[in-house]
Amino acid sequence: QVQLVESGGGLVQAGGSLRLSCAASGIISSINRMGWYRQAPGKQRELVAAIASGGGSPDYADSVKGRFTISRDNAKNTAYLQMSSLKPEDTAVYYCNFAQYHMTYWGKGTLVTVSS
């Protein structure tokens, strides 16, 4: 089992920045993928960004490219999402996602609200 603890959500004005963190604990493989998804009211959950433990180019949704940066600290099993130039349309619950051994785990979510 893997447990995920998210932090860093909150209220920010448009144009501002926030950083989300997701710490994974439990039985962690050296080969895994961590990412962030978001779900706005009335919309489906969508991928925001993801990064593999072995490196390589992260994946980003087109809507956040150039504004969001995902990174990770493998020693701490922690992923970060630096969000800049935030827009009201970025308002959503952000969920941490962890995948290994064909299993997927989800955090409880953290709310990000961007005011105009």
N, C-alpha and C positions, 0 to 999 in steps of 0.2 A: 504494500500500500504506500501511496505517496500523499502527503499533506501539503497544501499550498496556502501560504499566508500572504495576502496582498496588503499594500499600504500606499498612501500618497494621493488618494483622490481628494476632491474638494471643489470649492467654488473659485472660479478665476474669471477675470474680465477677458473679453476678446483681445487677442494679441499677446496675452500672457503665456506663462509656461508652468508646467507641472511635471513632476517626475514620479512615476509609479514604480514600485518594487514588488517582486514576487519571490518569496523564499520557499524552496522545496525541501521537504524532509521526509525521512522514511528510507525505503529501499530504492536507492538511486543508482541507475546504470551509468556507466561512463559515456554511453551512447544514448542521447536523448535530444529532444527538441522542446524548447520553451517558447511560448508566444503569448500574445495578447489578442483577445477578441473583444468586440463591443456590441452592445445591443441598445439601440435607442427605442423609445416608446413607440409601439406599433410597427416596429421593423424587426427583421430577422437578425440573428447574431451574425457578425461578419468578422473575418480576419483583419486585424490591424497590422500586426508585424509578428515575425517568428524568426528564431535563430537556432541553429543546431549546435550541439556541444562541441563538435569537431571543427567548428569554424565555417568558412564559406560565406557567401553573400547572404545577408538576411533577406527575407521576403517582406514586402510592404504592400499595403493596399495603395492603389493609385492616389486615393484621396489624401493620403498622409505623406507621400513621398516628398522629401525636402523639408518637412516640418517635424517629423517624428524620427527618433533614433532608438533602436533597440540594441541592448548590449547585455552581456552576462559575465558573471564571475563564477567559473566552474568550481573553484575551491569552496565557494560559499553556496553553491547550488542556487544562485539568485540571478534573476533576470530583471532588467530595468527598462523602462520605457520613458525616454525623455521627450516630452511633448512641448513644442514651441509654436509660436504664431497660432495659438488656438483660436478656433472659430466656434460660433454657437452651434453649428452642425456637428461639432465633435462631442456635444453633450450626449452622454450615454453611461450605462454601467459597463465598466471594463472588467473583463474576466481573464485571469491568468490561466494558461493552458500548458499542460506538461504531458509529453508523449514518450513512451518507451515500451519496448517489448510488445508492440501493437496494442498497448493500453493507453487510454487517454484519461487524464484527471483534470478537474476544474476547480478553481478557487471560487469563493463565495461572491466575488465581485466587489468592485469599489466604484462609487458614483463620481463621475466627473461632470461638473456643470459649468458651462461657459456662458457668461452673460454678455449681452450685446451693449 
